[in-house]
């Protein structure tokens, strides 16, 4: 019997650290990556955080070589008039060819919503004064408390925004669609529920076509209610979809990837964090980026290269 779309052979212990926070210890993070290919140039957007200022800035880098990056723009929470920023999302308008940038922001005391900046031909041209709301919590919906952490793709000329929506009790993976990247239509119910080992938080980290079948890999971040630091101690699970309308959780028994610092696979009582995965498809495989915990409690940005031969082995 054929074995289509097996999980990718990720090995976090073999990954290379490409960026680290300036300070050690809990609450010091760099990561939440979004990697995007635009006009033959690869851009990597990341979020910077510390315990005092929280998510105080995002930066967009141009990839010059395998692990060499040049900063093109930095946008701060102060410039946006908010208290914190989380994971940025980049995509290219299939009609105009311009870049779009989406940012989840906390306006005040956990009032998370998603803003968008005016489109730009180049990342350096993004203007924080053009930020405007595109998705806010919706009364009566499962995202009525907060919305954040968008991941945006286009396929067939349609925009798909995967985002984390909370009802005040648990956070679940949601989906909205758009024909212009500005006005969004929510799906009525979550696409991946918070359950099993991830009964506290579940959010989509990235959506990637499988290399050998008409299937989408839907990587998600998850944490359980009994996990240490469950708000941010998320690990990576996997769902699949054939149509981006129905989604099946294929890792209900536990995450497929955790940090090497994990003390055990389920209900970790130390930082096992491996989250915000994103994938750049290349001619001969994948470049995988993710934020991962270190022994000192800080989170850094890592990269792993996967070749087509590794998928077949």
Backbone bond lengths (Angstrom), bond angles and torsions (degrees), N, CA, C in turn:
res aa  C-N    CA-C-N  psi(-1)  N-CA   C-N-CA  omega(-1)  CA-C   N-CA-C  phi
1 X - - - 1.454 - - 1.522 109.51 -
2 X 1.325 116.46 135.68 1.456 120.96 -179.13 1.529 111.15 -66.70
3 X 1.321 115.51 144.99 1.463 121.74 178.04 1.518 107.37 -114.71
4 X 1.329 117.01 93.07 1.450 120.71 -176.05 1.522 111.19 -87.90
5 X 1.323 114.19 143.79 1.469 122.16 172.49 1.527 113.80 49.52
6 X 1.340 118.18 54.92 1.467 118.01 173.15 1.524 110.00 -66.45
7 X 1.321 117.84 158.09 1.466 119.45 179.40 1.521 111.26 -56.97
8 X 1.314 118.27 144.51 1.466 120.80 179.91 1.522 110.86 -65.22
9 X 1.339 117.21 150.72 1.469 120.98 -175.56 1.522 112.89 -80.97
10 X 1.307 117.14 63.40 1.459 121.32 -179.19 1.523 110.61 -75.35
11 X 1.316 115.89 140.02 1.461 121.93 178.53 1.527 107.48 -139.35
12 X 1.323 116.58 95.98 1.456 119.76 -174.39 1.527 112.55 -62.33
13 X 1.326 117.25 -27.54 1.464 120.13 179.58 1.526 111.22 -67.80
14 X 1.330 117.10 -20.87 1.465 121.37 -179.32 1.524 112.31 -95.74
15 X 1.327 118.13 -0.89 1.464 121.50 -176.65 1.525 111.28 -75.62
16 X 1.324 115.20 155.78 1.458 121.87 178.82 1.526 110.01 -104.15
17 X 1.328 116.90 133.80 1.452 120.48 175.51 1.527 108.81 -78.27
18 X 1.339 117.24 128.08 1.461 120.12 -178.55 1.528 112.88 -112.86
19 X 1.322 117.89 -19.73 1.464 121.57 174.18 1.527 108.12 -147.50
20 X 1.334 116.20 144.27 1.456 120.67 177.34 1.518 109.69 -135.08
21 X 1.332 117.78 151.95 1.468 120.15 179.24 1.520 109.93 -68.97
22 X 1.336 117.58 154.47 1.473 120.02 -177.97 1.522 113.97 -67.64
23 X 1.342 117.56 -22.32 1.461 121.73 179.80 1.523 110.10 -120.74
24 X 1.337 116.06 155.99 1.451 121.55 176.59 1.529 109.85 -94.61
25 X 1.339 115.61 168.62 1.450 120.79 174.23 1.515 112.89 98.75
26 X 1.331 114.83 165.66 1.460 121.92 -175.38 1.528 111.82 -58.43
27 X 1.325 115.02 140.69 1.454 121.65 177.75 1.505 114.95 90.88
28 X 1.344 117.26 -9.71 1.455 121.60 176.33 1.530 108.74 -95.11
29 X 1.319 115.72 111.25 1.462 121.11 -173.17 1.520 110.73 -131.95
30 X 1.319 115.58 146.66 1.456 121.70 161.20 1.521 106.38 -139.21
31 X 1.319 115.99 132.58 1.467 118.36 -177.62 1.513 111.33 157.78
32 X 1.350 116.66 -126.81 1.464 121.89 -171.70 1.523 109.24 47.08
33 X 1.346 117.94 52.71 1.460 120.02 -168.59 1.527 113.85 -74.65
34 X 1.318 114.06 149.13 1.462 122.58 166.12 1.517 106.08 -128.83
35 X 1.324 117.13 116.21 1.458 121.19 178.02 1.517 108.31 -106.30
36 X 1.331 116.15 133.76 1.468 119.56 -172.70 1.525 110.07 -147.12
37 X 1.321 115.38 133.93 1.463 122.18 176.95 1.522 108.90 -96.13
38 X 1.348 116.27 124.18 1.465 121.18 -176.15 1.527 108.91 -141.21
39 X 1.350 115.97 121.36 1.476 120.54 179.16 1.528 111.43 50.83
40 X 1.339 116.24 47.15 1.475 122.75 177.48 1.520 113.66 66.31
41 X 1.329 117.05 13.88 1.460 120.96 176.15 1.521 108.42 -121.06
42 X 1.340 116.24 137.81 1.460 121.01 178.13 1.518 109.87 -97.89
43 X 1.337 115.09 128.39 1.459 121.49 177.65 1.527 109.20 -115.50
44 X 1.321 114.84 143.57 1.460 121.89 177.85 1.520 107.95 -125.18
45 X 1.336 115.95 114.87 1.465 121.20 177.90 1.522 108.65 -101.37
46 X 1.338 117.03 135.89 1.464 121.55 -178.12 1.523 110.08 -136.45
47 X 1.323 115.10 157.73 1.458 123.23 174.68 1.525 110.00 -105.76
48 X 1.347 115.61 140.11 1.457 121.66 177.08 1.528 109.05 -112.91
49 X 1.332 116.15 138.48 1.463 120.09 -176.86 1.515 111.45 -145.07
50 X 1.336 116.35 148.36 1.462 121.92 167.60 1.525 108.23 -140.92
51 X 1.332 118.52 166.27 1.474 120.35 -173.74 1.527 113.92 -62.73
52 X 1.330 117.83 -30.83 1.463 120.71 -176.54 1.527 112.52 -82.76
53 X 1.322 116.04 -44.98 1.466 120.63 -174.30 1.522 113.10 -98.78
54 X 1.337 116.81 -3.81 1.468 122.07 -176.97 1.533 109.10 56.14
55 X 1.350 117.13 -144.23 1.454 118.98 -179.32 1.513 110.09 -77.79
56 X 1.318 116.75 89.46 1.465 120.88 -169.10 1.517 113.93 -89.40
57 X 1.355 117.82 -13.43 1.463 118.55 -178.05 1.517 110.40 -163.79
58 X 1.340 114.37 155.20 1.457 120.52 164.06 1.525 107.00 -120.40
59 X 1.317 115.54 150.82 1.463 120.61 177.15 1.526 108.38 -131.79
60 X 1.318 116.08 145.16 1.461 121.95 176.12 1.521 107.94 -114.98
61 X 1.322 115.43 125.21 1.455 122.91 -177.76 1.530 110.30 -111.43
62 X 1.317 115.22 147.67 1.459 120.90 169.29 1.525 108.45 -96.25
63 X 1.318 115.42 131.70 1.467 119.85 -179.35 1.519 109.33 -82.02
64 X 1.318 116.17 115.73 1.462 121.55 -178.23 1.520 111.82 -92.38
65 X 1.321 117.01 -32.04 1.463 122.84 179.95 1.519 107.29 -151.24
66 X 1.332 117.58 -171.23 1.456 121.44 -173.23 1.515 111.87 -49.77
67 X 1.322 117.80 -52.31 1.458 121.21 177.78 1.524 110.83 -132.59
68 X 1.328 116.54 42.86 1.462 122.54 177.17 1.522 108.59 -122.76
69 X 1.330 116.53 125.17 1.453 121.75 -172.36 1.532 110.48 -131.92
70 X 1.326 115.53 139.81 1.457 122.31 177.56 1.523 109.22 -116.75
71 X 1.327 117.03 125.14 1.467 120.09 -178.48 1.524 110.12 -67.43
72 X 1.346 116.09 131.35 1.457 122.10 178.17 1.523 112.05 -104.19
73 X 1.330 117.49 -33.36 1.466 120.77 178.89 1.523 108.91 -159.42
74 X 1.329 114.42 149.63 1.466 121.98 173.82 1.524 107.16 -128.94
75 X 1.333 116.42 130.89 1.460 122.12 179.58 1.519 107.52 -122.14
76 X 1.320 117.07 126.07 1.463 121.09 -174.53 1.528 111.35 -102.99
77 X 1.322 114.10 158.58 1.465 120.14 174.98 1.520 110.46 -61.16
78 X 1.326 117.17 -35.60 1.462 121.17 178.95 1.524 110.83 -62.02
79 X 1.325 117.31 -43.27 1.472 120.85 178.93 1.526 111.58 -62.09
80 X 1.329 116.03 -33.34 1.458 120.45 -179.45 1.524 112.65 -85.15
81 X 1.335 116.89 -10.62 1.455 120.77 -178.73 1.514 113.27 72.87
82 X 1.348 117.24 32.78 1.461 122.16 -179.40 1.521 108.96 -126.63
83 X 1.333 116.06 172.77 1.466 119.47 -178.10 1.521 112.99 -94.67
84 X 1.353 117.70 -19.81 1.461 119.32 -178.74 1.525 110.07 -161.37
85 X 1.327 115.27 149.30 1.462 123.21 175.79 1.519 106.86 -122.79
86 X 1.328 116.48 145.66 1.462 119.11 172.60 1.534 110.13 -119.96
87 X 1.324 116.98 -146.37 1.455 121.43 -167.93 1.536 113.82 -60.21
88 X 1.346 117.87 124.64 1.461 120.58 175.55 1.531 110.70 -79.90
89 X 1.328 115.12 157.02 1.467 121.14 176.04 1.520 109.28 -131.61
90 X 1.324 116.52 124.80 1.460 123.31 177.56 1.520 109.37 -110.49
91 X 1.324 116.68 141.83 1.456 121.24 169.18 1.519 107.65 -152.78
92 X 1.335 116.32 167.11 1.464 122.33 -179.61 1.515 109.73 -110.76
93 X 1.328 116.46 132.07 1.459 121.95 176.80 1.528 108.53 -66.63
94 X 1.339 118.95 119.05 1.465 120.00 -176.87 1.523 113.59 -66.70
95 X 1.339 118.02 -17.54 1.468 121.19 179.84 1.526 111.97 -91.53
96 X 1.327 116.40 -54.53 1.469 119.73 -175.78 1.521 113.15 -84.91
97 X 1.341 117.04 -24.17 1.456 120.83 -174.96 1.512 113.44 80.97
98 X 1.337 118.27 4.00 1.457 121.56 178.79 1.523 111.42 -83.54
99 X 1.328 114.80 160.22 1.459 121.45 177.04 1.520 110.97 -83.98
100 X 1.328 115.44 145.21 1.455 122.64 172.32 1.525 108.03 -118.73
101 X 1.330 115.36 141.49 1.467 121.49 179.31 1.519 109.15 -129.06
102 X 1.344 115.33 124.79 1.463 123.31 177.77 1.523 108.45 -114.07
103 X 1.336 115.95 138.75 1.455 121.16 -178.03 1.525 110.60 -133.97
104 X 1.334 117.89 127.95 1.470 120.07 171.08 1.520 108.92 -83.96
105 X 1.323 116.73 129.06 1.456 120.61 -175.26 1.523 110.38 -130.67
106 X 1.323 115.25 147.49 1.457 122.49 173.82 1.518 107.19 -102.26
107 X 1.336 115.83 107.88 1.462 119.77 -177.84 1.521 111.06 -69.03
108 X 1.349 116.40 -38.57 1.465 119.94 -177.38 1.524 108.69 -177.96
109 X 1.314 116.75 122.24 1.465 122.59 173.39 1.529 112.76 53.24
110 X 1.306 115.57 58.00 1.464 122.84 174.58 1.532 112.97 66.61
111 X 1.317 116.35 33.38 1.476 121.31 174.01 1.529 108.46 -95.62
112 X 1.320 115.42 73.27 1.468 120.41 -174.42 1.527 111.16 -81.85
113 X 1.329 115.37 135.24 1.454 122.38 171.15 1.533 107.68 -148.63
114 X 1.323 116.58 175.74 1.462 121.02 -175.09 1.524 109.21 -113.53
115 X 1.334 114.70 125.92 1.453 121.62 177.21 1.524 110.54 -110.32
116 X 1.321 115.09 161.23 1.464 122.12 176.68 1.527 108.79 -131.43
117 X 1.314 116.80 141.26 1.451 121.45 174.34 1.531 109.21 -93.24
118 X 1.315 116.67 161.16 1.458 120.29 175.65 1.527 109.73 -60.25
119 X 1.329 116.49 143.93 1.457 121.47 -178.38 1.530 110.68 -60.00
120 X 1.329 115.12 154.16 1.464 120.53 -178.33 1.522 109.89 -143.46
121 X 1.328 116.10 150.03 1.456 120.63 176.55 1.518 111.27 -74.09
122 X 1.324 115.74 -24.24 1.464 122.20 -174.34 1.520 108.15 -144.82
123 X 1.344 119.39 145.02 1.473 119.79 -178.38 1.518 113.88 -55.60
124 X 1.324 117.55 -35.39 1.464 120.23 -177.93 1.519 112.23 -63.62
125 X 1.341 117.47 -16.55 1.466 121.34 -178.46 1.524 113.31 -91.09
126 X 1.324 118.86 -3.01 1.465 119.61 176.97 1.530 109.69 -61.83
127 X 1.327 115.29 134.76 1.463 121.57 -175.22 1.524 109.30 -118.12
128 X 1.342 118.35 112.55 1.475 120.25 -177.79 1.525 113.23 -62.88
129 X 1.326 119.03 -20.20 1.462 120.10 179.47 1.524 111.82 -72.64
130 X 1.345 117.37 -11.04 1.471 120.70 179.65 1.526 112.50 -94.03
131 X 1.329 117.84 4.12 1.468 121.05 -177.37 1.517 110.81 -61.74
132 X 1.336 115.74 135.72 1.460 121.06 179.20 1.520 109.07 -148.08
133 X 1.333 116.72 153.96 1.463 121.37 -177.49 1.523 110.95 -68.48
134 X 1.346 115.59 139.92 1.469 119.86 170.98 1.529 111.88 -124.93
135 X 1.324 118.60 -31.52 1.466 121.74 176.10 1.531 108.37 -137.98
136 X 1.328 115.31 124.75 1.460 122.02 177.66 1.531 108.74 -124.55
137 X 1.334 118.25 161.76 1.463 119.98 174.19 1.524 110.69 -53.84
138 X 1.329 115.81 144.09 1.465 121.13 -176.60 1.522 110.15 -117.32
139 X 1.299 116.76 121.98 1.456 122.27 179.11 1.522 110.71 -57.59
140 X 1.341 115.85 134.55 1.449 120.95 178.78 1.510 114.76 84.20
141 X 1.331 117.69 -2.39 1.459 121.54 -179.77 1.528 110.35 -107.06
142 X 1.325 115.65 169.94 1.466 120.66 178.67 1.521 112.27 -74.66
143 X 1.343 117.24 -1.98 1.463 121.06 173.69 1.532 110.64 -115.31
144 X 1.333 116.51 34.11 1.464 121.10 -172.33 1.531 113.55 -75.95
145 X 1.336 118.07 -11.93 1.460 119.95 -177.98 1.533 111.70 -98.52
146 X 1.329 117.00 -54.70 1.469 121.13 179.43 1.525 110.19 -144.68
147 X 1.332 115.40 153.66 1.465 122.20 168.13 1.527 107.51 -132.77
148 X 1.332 116.74 137.26 1.464 119.69 -177.47 1.525 110.24 -163.95
149 X 1.318 114.93 177.67 1.468 124.69 172.65 1.526 113.07 54.62
150 X 1.344 118.12 61.66 1.461 119.98 179.01 1.526 112.01 -72.77
151 X 1.317 114.93 148.57 1.462 122.09 168.34 1.521 105.29 -131.91
152 X 1.330 117.59 119.72 1.460 121.73 -168.76 1.519 110.68 -119.80
153 X 1.332 115.53 130.34 1.454 121.16 173.03 1.528 108.37 -130.52
154 X 1.332 115.69 161.33 1.461 121.02 170.51 1.522 108.20 -121.90
155 X 1.312 115.25 139.07 1.457 121.06 173.84 1.510 107.81 -150.33
156 X 1.315 116.57 134.11 1.451 121.01 -176.97 1.507 113.33 61.07
157 X 1.348 117.10 26.99 1.453 121.36 -179.48 1.504 114.51 78.83
158 X 1.327 118.56 5.28 1.464 123.10 -178.88 1.525 109.27 -111.61
159 X 1.333 115.48 143.17 1.455 121.70 178.31 1.529 109.83 -93.85
160 X 1.328 114.47 136.40 1.462 121.53 174.26 1.528 107.33 -121.22
161 X 1.326 116.22 121.47 1.456 120.85 175.23 1.526 109.01 -111.80
162 X 1.308 115.75 114.33 1.458 122.47 172.75 1.528 106.59 -94.08
163 X 1.327 117.30 131.27 1.451 119.18 -175.75 1.527 110.04 -148.26
164 X 1.323 115.68 162.77 1.470 122.14 178.17 1.512 108.73 -93.28
165 X 1.322 116.39 122.58 1.457 121.47 178.74 1.517 110.48 -121.88
166 X 1.332 116.50 135.69 1.460 121.39 -178.50 1.528 110.74 -117.37
167 X 1.340 114.80 142.73 1.467 120.55 174.10 1.528 111.29 -99.63
168 X 1.327 116.25 9.26 1.461 121.49 -177.55 1.505 113.68 97.39
169 X 1.345 116.97 -13.19 1.460 121.83 178.75 1.526 110.96 -112.79
170 X 1.321 116.92 -52.46 1.462 121.06 177.77 1.520 109.44 -136.34
171 X 1.322 115.27 158.83 1.459 122.47 178.91 1.512 108.99 -106.93
172 X 1.327 116.52 130.11 1.461 120.91 -177.47 1.524 111.19 -129.66
173 X 1.324 114.88 161.58 1.461 121.26 -178.36 1.526 109.89 -80.84
174 X 1.316 115.90 126.89 1.451 122.75 -177.60 1.527 110.52 -121.62
175 X 1.333 115.01 168.09 1.468 121.78 -179.58 1.516 109.79 -139.65
176 X 1.330 116.41 135.96 1.462 123.34 170.17 1.525 107.79 -130.31
177 X 1.314 116.86 150.89 1.462 121.33 -179.42 1.523 109.47 -125.66
178 X 1.344 114.88 159.52 1.447 120.69 -176.67 1.523 109.50 -154.47
179 X 1.326 116.10 154.64 1.465 119.60 173.90 1.519 111.73 -103.86
180 X 1.341 117.27 -8.39 1.463 119.43 -179.33 1.530 113.85 -131.50
181 X 1.326 117.68 -3.02 1.463 120.63 -179.53 1.514 113.81 79.34
182 X 1.331 117.73 3.35 1.459 122.39 -179.37 1.524 111.96 -115.02
183 X 1.311 117.12 -48.93 1.461 122.76 -178.55 1.513 108.75 -103.28
184 X 1.337 115.81 125.14 1.456 120.80 -170.53 1.522 111.38 -118.04
185 X 1.342 115.11 142.62 1.455 122.45 175.83 1.521 108.94 -111.40
186 X 1.338 116.70 118.88 1.450 120.86 -179.62 1.523 111.49 -74.47
187 X 1.325 115.03 146.59 1.450 119.35 162.70 1.520 108.16 -77.48
188 X 1.315 117.03 146.45 1.466 120.21 -171.02 1.520 113.93 -68.43
189 X 1.326 118.21 -28.82 1.462 119.92 -174.99 1.524 109.69 -131.91
190 X 1.343 117.57 160.44 1.462 120.31 178.15 1.522 111.59 -59.89
191 X 1.330 116.48 152.86 1.467 120.47 -179.50 1.526 111.94 -94.27
192 X 1.318 117.54 -29.10 1.466 122.61 172.58 1.521 106.13 -132.64
193 X 1.314 117.04 118.10 1.460 120.65 -174.40 1.528 111.47 -80.91
194 X 1.325 115.05 159.11 1.457 121.12 171.90 1.525 107.73 -84.09
195 X 1.321 115.48 109.96 1.457 120.94 -175.15 1.530 109.01 -160.59
196 X 1.325 116.06 176.05 1.467 121.47 179.00 1.536 109.61 54.91
197 X 1.330 117.78 -133.40 1.463 121.44 -179.01 1.532 112.15 -70.73
198 X 1.336 117.05 -15.57 1.470 121.09 179.77 1.530 110.12 -113.99
199 X 1.345 115.86 52.60 1.463 120.28 -177.75 1.529 113.12 -84.46
200 X 1.334 118.12 -0.36 1.462 121.90 176.85 1.529 111.14 -99.79
201 X 1.321 116.09 -53.14 1.467 120.94 -176.57 1.525 110.17 -139.60
202 X 1.325 114.13 138.46 1.461 121.05 175.07 1.516 107.91 -144.71
203 X 1.319 117.12 123.79 1.472 120.30 176.63 1.527 108.46 -145.19
204 X 1.308 116.37 146.01 1.464 121.33 177.75 1.519 109.24 -73.09
205 X 1.331 115.71 131.97 1.465 119.79 176.95 1.523 111.61 -97.81
206 X 1.345 118.03 -39.34 1.460 119.95 174.86 1.521 109.82 -163.40
207 X 1.320 114.85 159.68 1.462 122.56 -178.51 1.531 106.84 -129.49
208 X 1.356 115.56 122.06 1.461 120.67 -170.73 1.523 109.28 -136.99
209 X 1.329 119.18 135.76 1.460 119.00 174.82 1.523 110.98 -66.45
210 X 1.333 116.17 133.53 1.462 120.53 176.36 1.523 109.32 -65.96
211 X 1.332 118.45 149.41 1.462 120.57 -173.82 1.520 115.00 -74.41
212 X 1.335 118.72 -17.88 1.465 118.98 -169.87 1.522 114.13 -128.68
213 X 1.328 118.69 12.53 1.457 119.16 -176.30 1.523 109.42 -160.55
214 X 1.322 118.75 159.16 1.469 121.20 177.14 1.529 111.08 -77.33
215 X 1.322 114.95 61.13 1.466 122.73 -176.35 1.518 108.31 -132.69
216 X 1.316 116.00 142.08 1.463 121.62 172.42 1.527 108.96 -97.68
217 X 1.328 115.94 128.00 1.459 120.05 165.65 1.530 107.89 -75.01
218 X 1.321 117.18 130.15 1.459 122.11 176.01 1.529 106.67 -118.92
219 X 1.315 116.42 94.11 1.462 120.56 178.43 1.524 108.64 -78.87
220 X 1.330 115.53 136.19 1.459 119.34 179.72 1.522 110.38 -132.02
221 X 1.337 115.35 154.01 1.458 123.10 173.68 1.519 107.94 -95.53
222 X 1.324 116.83 141.13 1.451 119.64 -179.85 1.516 112.89 -146.97
223 X 1.343 115.08 153.29 1.461 120.85 173.07 1.518 108.68 -148.32
224 X 1.331 115.66 157.64 1.457 122.03 -179.58 1.511 112.03 -106.82
225 X 1.315 115.82 160.53 1.459 120.97 -176.56 1.527 112.72 -64.85
226 X 1.332 117.48 -24.83 1.463 120.07 -179.36 1.527 112.31 -97.77
227 X 1.332 117.56 3.34 1.466 120.62 178.67 1.527 111.06 -71.05
228 X 1.309 115.74 147.70 1.460 120.48 171.27 1.533 108.62 -64.08
229 X 1.343 117.32 130.23 1.461 120.68 177.28 1.513 113.24 54.94
230 X 1.334 117.55 48.82 1.463 121.24 -170.16 1.523 113.59 -62.77
231 X 1.328 118.00 -19.97 1.458 120.04 -179.88 1.526 111.20 -63.78
232 X 1.332 117.39 -35.86 1.465 119.73 -177.23 1.529 113.21 -128.02
233 X 1.328 117.78 -5.34 1.461 120.34 -179.19 1.535 109.41 -87.15
234 X 1.319 115.72 69.98 1.457 121.50 -175.23 1.526 110.96 -102.32
235 X 1.341 113.88 145.67 1.466 120.95 177.07 1.525 109.15 -120.34
236 X 1.315 117.70 171.81 1.461 121.70 -169.69 1.517 111.83 -101.03
237 X 1.335 115.42 126.38 1.462 122.84 172.37 1.518 110.01 -114.62
238 X 1.330 115.82 -179.60 1.465 120.35 -175.78 1.519 110.95 -138.53
239 X 1.330 115.34 128.68 1.462 122.90 168.05 1.527 107.19 -117.60
240 X 1.336 116.64 168.03 1.460 120.27 176.67 1.525 109.39 -132.94
241 X 1.330 114.77 157.27 1.453 120.99 176.95 1.519 108.63 -147.92
242 X 1.321 116.70 145.17 1.464 120.99 174.94 1.523 111.76 -100.23
243 X 1.339 117.71 -14.05 1.461 119.88 -171.55 1.525 114.30 -141.55
244 X 1.329 118.49 2.56 1.466 123.72 -175.98 1.530 112.05 59.59
245 X 1.337 115.20 23.76 1.466 120.83 173.12 1.526 111.62 -122.13
246 X 1.331 116.14 -35.57 1.464 121.29 175.96 1.520 108.74 -117.57
247 X 1.327 115.75 142.77 1.462 121.50 -172.23 1.527 109.24 -135.55
248 X 1.327 115.91 135.08 1.462 121.02 -180.00 1.521 109.99 -120.76
249 X 1.315 115.84 124.02 1.461 121.79 177.15 1.523 108.39 -73.94
250 X 1.336 116.94 117.05 1.463 120.74 -177.94 1.521 112.90 -101.90
251 X 1.333 117.75 3.52 1.473 119.49 178.94 1.526 111.23 -131.30
252 X 1.349 117.41 54.36 1.466 119.08 -179.14 1.523 113.51 -70.25
253 X 1.338 117.37 -18.14 1.458 120.19 -176.67 1.529 113.50 -85.90
254 X 1.325 116.87 -5.94 1.455 119.68 179.57 1.508 111.20 153.90
255 X 1.344 117.22 165.33 1.463 120.52 -178.61 1.523 111.54 -65.75
256 X 1.335 114.85 154.89 1.470 118.78 175.32 1.523 111.30 -88.37
257 X 1.343 116.71 -20.72 1.465 120.71 -179.10 1.522 109.22 -142.27
258 X 1.340 115.67 131.67 1.456 122.84 172.62 1.522 108.19 -135.18
259 X 1.321 116.05 165.90 1.460 119.93 176.17 1.530 110.55 -69.27
260 X 1.330 117.78 151.07 1.473 120.12 174.70 1.523 113.19 -60.36
261 X 1.340 117.53 -16.02 1.464 121.38 179.26 1.526 112.87 -77.62
262 X 1.340 118.22 -6.93 1.465 121.61 -176.41 1.524 110.97 -61.14
263 X 1.352 116.34 135.38 1.457 119.04 177.25 1.531 111.56 -82.55
264 X 1.338 117.36 -28.65 1.452 120.88 170.28 1.521 108.60 -162.25
265 X 1.337 115.96 168.72 1.461 121.27 -168.15 1.523 113.25 -72.49
266 X 1.333 117.32 -39.70 1.450 121.89 -177.57 1.525 110.89 -111.12
267 X 1.332 116.14 143.73 1.466 123.14 179.72 1.528 111.77 47.41
268 X 1.344 118.11 57.54 1.469 119.77 -177.59 1.517 111.93 -65.99
269 X 1.308 116.14 142.53 1.452 122.07 176.85 1.519 111.11 -109.39
270 X 1.321 115.30 23.02 1.456 123.72 169.99 1.523 106.31 -142.97
271 X 1.333 117.28 171.78 1.456 118.98 178.00 1.525 110.22 -69.06
272 X 1.333 114.60 117.58 1.458 122.04 174.71 1.526 110.10 -111.86
273 X 1.324 115.37 14.27 1.461 123.29 -165.98 1.523 113.65 -57.07
274 X 1.330 115.16 122.88 1.462 122.94 167.91 1.523 105.28 -144.48
275 X 1.328 117.95 105.16 1.450 120.90 -165.83 1.531 111.20 -145.73
276 X 1.340 114.69 175.11 1.461 122.52 176.89 1.535 111.64 55.78
277 X 1.309 117.44 41.32 1.455 119.65 178.55 1.519 110.75 -65.27
278 X 1.335 115.91 141.47 1.454 121.36 169.72 1.521 108.29 -141.57
279 X 1.329 114.76 153.87 1.461 121.33 -171.53 1.517 110.21 -130.21
280 X 1.327 115.90 132.55 1.457 122.72 170.08 1.519 107.91 -105.76
281 X 1.339 116.53 119.14 1.461 120.39 177.23 1.527 109.39 -76.85
282 X 1.324 116.12 132.69 1.460 121.92 179.69 1.524 109.35 -120.02
283 X 1.313 116.68 177.74 1.466 120.56 -177.63 1.527 112.20 -63.54
284 X 1.324 116.96 -27.55 1.464 119.14 -175.75 1.519 113.59 -130.22
285 X 1.345 117.60 25.19 1.459 117.91 177.46 1.516 112.61 156.17
286 X 1.333 115.06 -144.86 1.463 122.83 -176.80 1.521 110.15 -127.68
287 X 1.339 116.05 143.61 1.454 122.19 160.43 1.529 106.42 -105.96
288 X 1.325 116.59 119.62 1.465 122.02 -174.53 1.526 108.90 -110.26
289 X 1.322 116.12 131.52 1.458 123.03 178.74 1.526 108.74 -121.36
290 X 1.328 117.32 142.51 1.463 120.51 178.25 1.514 109.99 -160.91
291 X 1.333 114.85 158.80 1.456 122.83 176.21 1.522 107.99 -97.46
292 X 1.340 117.00 132.88 1.464 119.02 -172.74 1.525 110.88 -143.03
293 X 1.342 114.44 147.79 1.461 121.37 -179.17 1.519 111.29 -72.47
294 X 1.341 114.12 147.80 1.464 121.93 172.85 1.525 109.12 -113.01
295 X 1.305 116.13 169.51 1.469 121.03 -176.56 1.524 112.44 -59.62
296 X 1.337 118.06 -30.16 1.466 120.46 -177.76 1.528 112.77 -81.56
297 X 1.349 118.18 -1.96 1.450 121.78 178.23 1.515 114.47 96.40
298 X 1.341 117.34 -10.00 1.459 119.61 175.50 1.528 109.64 -82.24
299 X 1.336 116.29 165.58 1.461 121.78 178.20 1.523 108.34 -118.20
300 X 1.339 115.89 134.34 1.461 121.78 -179.18 1.524 109.87 -122.83
301 X 1.320 116.08 171.62 1.459 122.39 -178.17 1.523 109.37 -100.02
302 X 1.335 115.05 130.33 1.464 121.62 -175.82 1.524 110.94 -124.30
303 X 1.334 114.24 158.97 1.461 122.26 179.75 1.523 108.83 -136.04
304 X 1.337 115.71 140.13 1.461 121.13 173.14 1.523 108.96 -137.33
305 X 1.302 114.93 137.31 1.469 121.61 178.55 1.513 109.42 -98.78
306 X 1.342 117.77 127.93 1.457 122.91 176.05 1.530 109.03 -119.02
307 X 1.311 117.26 128.96 1.460 121.72 -179.98 1.517 110.38 -98.15
308 X 1.323 116.23 162.10 1.466 120.71 177.45 1.529 110.99 -58.66
309 X 1.338 116.81 -35.42 1.468 120.43 -179.92 1.523 110.60 -63.20
310 X 1.335 118.16 -35.86 1.462 121.17 178.14 1.529 111.99 -66.43
311 X 1.318 116.99 -33.91 1.473 120.07 177.46 1.528 110.58 -66.36
312 X 1.332 116.94 -31.16 1.476 120.35 -176.08 1.507 112.44 -89.15
313 X 1.332 118.12 -13.84 1.480 120.11 -174.75 1.510 111.46 -76.91
